[in-house]
Amino acid sequence: AAERLGWVVGINGSNFSYVTNTPTMADISIKKRKVMPDSKMTANGMEICLTNIGNLFSPQQGMTVQDLLAMGVTDTWCCGDTLLISNGQAVNVGIQSEQYRYPRTAIGMVRPCEYYIITAGNGGYNKGMTYDEIRDTLMSRDCGFGKCLDGGDSSSLVFEKQLLNKPAAGSERPVTDFLYFTE
């Protein structure tokens, strides 16, 4: 996909279901301001939304697809993982965050169109970062929004067509969506 779409940098943008053993999309699925045919009409609150001015946020559970489009949302991604920073405030993700190292992928936003991407871990399931470590790293870079995307085998970071990390199981997992930048 990186080569075909001309990515400069890209990360996994979907979640993985251990129930179905397949990648999954966000409840609300919007791409280039078009609602995808398999989209649900209300958010589960786990999505990441991108607006037409480059703002990233996670919607409140129950927001409708019409609400998001009215807010200028152009794209959504599934990320059944943890919200780390909201409105500039650290989110307490519980006791597991202090001690559980795991391969993780996260995105943070300083301001619209200024983002940080972290992919932590380089092979194996006990290598990586805790939620607190990722959150604190993003906050140290003045991110006012931060959220983990799917981790584990799904954590992949591509830069200039090269996979920079080694996913937990040793090879890339299929995903249904990507978050990528072309310039």
ABEGO torsion letter per residue (X at the ends): XAAAAGBABBBBABBBBAAAGBBBBBABBBBGGBBBAABBABBAGABBBBBAAGBBBBBBBGBBAAAAAAAGBABBBBBABBBABBGGBBBBAEAAAAABBBBBBBBBBABBGBBBBBBBEBEEAABEBBAAAAAAAAAAAGBABBBBBBBEAABBBBBGGBBABBBAAGBBBBBABBBBBAX
